[in-house]
């Protein structure tokens, strides 16, 4: 692997390791494929990254599922070959919808359950109810923003003003 490709693959790997979106190995595979002039086979990817073919195969499946890598037939070869996607907007739509939005909706479900539990408690009045309302407003806004992004729509900044007063009202 040349120095440019190695630098990108290792840099993406390091960034991914901290992100929780992709694994370090998945990001390194993506970086390698992204700078490759042609689709690569599993054997070629494994060799370039000094990884086992089975490890590369497992990681490629995730990248294909996330629309970051796609299979490409190569004339005269019966092996699977892969290339990196270049439509980052489509890839990010998929990641936002499937990874971040799911997490946001888990938080919203937990807030709804906490509010239901609070309705049966004296503790619901005042500060607890206000904190739950702020949490719900914030994550509701994030959910709406992800939805707008996934649909390719603009997300108006003025919607943020609806949450900010809730956060500062207590001060």
C-alpha positions in Angstrom: 0.0 0.0 0.0 1.4 3.4 -0.9 2.0 6.1 1.7 -1.0 8.2 0.7 -3.4 5.3 1.0 -1.8 4.1 4.2 -2.1 7.6 5.7 -5.8 7.9 4.8 -6.7 4.3 5.8 -4.9 4.6 9.2 -6.4 8.1 9.8 -9.9 7.0 9.0 -9.4 4.0 11.2 -8.3 6.1 14.1 -11.2 8.4 13.7 -13.7 5.5 13.4 -12.3 3.9 16.5 -13.5 6.9 18.5 -16.7 7.5 16.7 -18.7 4.4 17.4 -20.0 4.4 13.8 -17.6 2.1 12.2 -14.8 -0.1 13.6 -11.2 0.8 13.0 -10.9 -2.0 10.5 -14.0 -1.1 8.6 -12.8 2.5 8.2 -9.3 1.3 7.0 -11.0 -0.9 4.4 -13.1 2.0 3.2 -10.0 4.3 3.0 -8.1 1.7 1.0 -11.0 1.2 -1.4 -11.7 4.9 -1.7 -8.3 5.6 -3.1 -8.0 2.5 -5.2 -8.2 3.1 -8.9 -10.1 -0.2 -9.4 -12.3 -2.6 -7.4 -10.3 -4.9 -5.2 -11.0 -8.5 -4.2 -11.1 -9.8 -0.6 -7.7 -11.3 -1.1 -6.2 -8.0 -2.3 -7.8 -6.1 0.6 -6.6 -8.6 3.1 -3.1 -8.5 1.7 -2.9 -4.7 1.6 -4.1 -4.3 5.2 -2.3 -7.4 6.5 -5.6 -8.9 7.8 -7.2 -12.3 7.4 -9.6 -12.8 4.5 -12.3 -13.9 6.9 -11.9 -10.7 9.0 -12.0 -8.5 5.8 -15.1 -10.5 4.7 -17.0 -9.8 7.9 -16.1 -6.1 7.8 -17.0 -5.7 4.1 -20.5 -7.0 4.8 -21.1 -4.2 7.3 -19.7 -1.6 4.8 -22.0 -3.0 2.1 -25.0 -2.8 4.4 -24.2 0.8 5.3 -23.9 1.6 1.5 -20.2 2.7 2.0 -18.9 -0.1 -0.2 -20.5 -2.0 -3.1 -19.8 -5.2 -5.0 -18.5 -4.7 -8.5 -18.1 -7.5 -11.1 -14.8 -7.6 -12.7 -14.6 -9.1 -16.2 -12.8 -12.5 -16.3 -13.0 -13.0 -12.5 -15.3 -15.1 -10.5 -14.3 -13.4 -7.2 -16.2 -10.7 -5.5 -14.6 -7.3 -5.9 -15.5 -4.1 -4.0 -15.3 -0.4 -4.5 -16.0 2.5 -2.1 -19.1 4.6 -2.5 -18.6 8.2 -3.5 -22.2 9.4 -2.7 -21.5 10.5 0.8 -24.8 12.2 1.2 -26.6 8.8 0.6 -24.2 7.0 2.9 -24.7 9.6 5.7 -28.5 9.4 5.3 -28.3 5.7 5.9 -26.0 6.1 9.0 -28.1 8.9 10.5 -31.4 7.0 9.9 -30.2 3.7 11.1 -27.7 4.5 13.9 -28.3 8.0 15.3 -32.1 8.2 14.9 -32.5 4.8 16.6 -30.5 6.0 19.5 -32.4 9.3 19.7 -35.7 7.4 19.7 -34.5 5.2 22.5 -33.9 8.3 24.6 -37.3 9.7 23.7 -39.0 6.4 24.7 -37.1 6.4 28.0 -38.3 10.0 28.7 -41.8 9.0 27.9 -41.6 6.1 30.3 -40.1 8.4 33.0 -42.9 11.0 32.5 -45.5 8.3 32.9 -43.8 7.1 36.1 -43.6 10.7 37.3 -47.3 11.2 36.7 -47.8 8.7 39.6 -45.4 10.4 41.9 -45.3 13.6 43.9 -41.8 14.1 42.6 -43.2 14.9 39.1 -44.0 18.5 40.0 -41.4 21.1 39.4 -37.8 20.4 38.6 -38.2 16.8 37.6 -41.0 17.5 35.1 -39.0 20.5 33.8 -35.9 18.4 33.3 -37.8 15.7 31.5 -39.5 18.3 29.3 -36.1 19.8 28.3 -34.7 16.4 27.5 -37.7 15.5 25.4 -37.6 18.9 23.6 -34.0 18.6 22.8 -34.1 15.0 21.6 -37.3 15.7 19.7 -35.5 18.4 17.9 -32.6 16.1 17.1 -35.1 13.5 15.8 -36.7 16.1 13.6 -33.4 17.3 12.3 -32.3 13.8 11.4 -35.6 13.3 9.6 -35.1 16.5 7.6 -31.6 15.4 6.7 -32.7 12.0 5.6 -35.4 13.5 3.4 -32.9 16.0 2.0 -34.7 18.9 3.5 -33.3 22.0 5.2 -33.6 22.1 8.9 -34.6 25.7 9.9 -32.3 27.1 12.6 -35.2 28.9 14.3 -36.4 25.6 15.6 -33.4 25.7 18.0 -34.9 28.8 19.6 -37.9 26.7 20.8 -35.5 24.5 22.9 -33.1 27.2 24.1 -35.7 29.0 26.3 -36.5 25.7 28.0 -32.8 25.3 28.8 -32.3 28.8 30.1 -35.6 29.4 31.9 -34.3 27.8 35.1 -31.3 30.1 35.5 
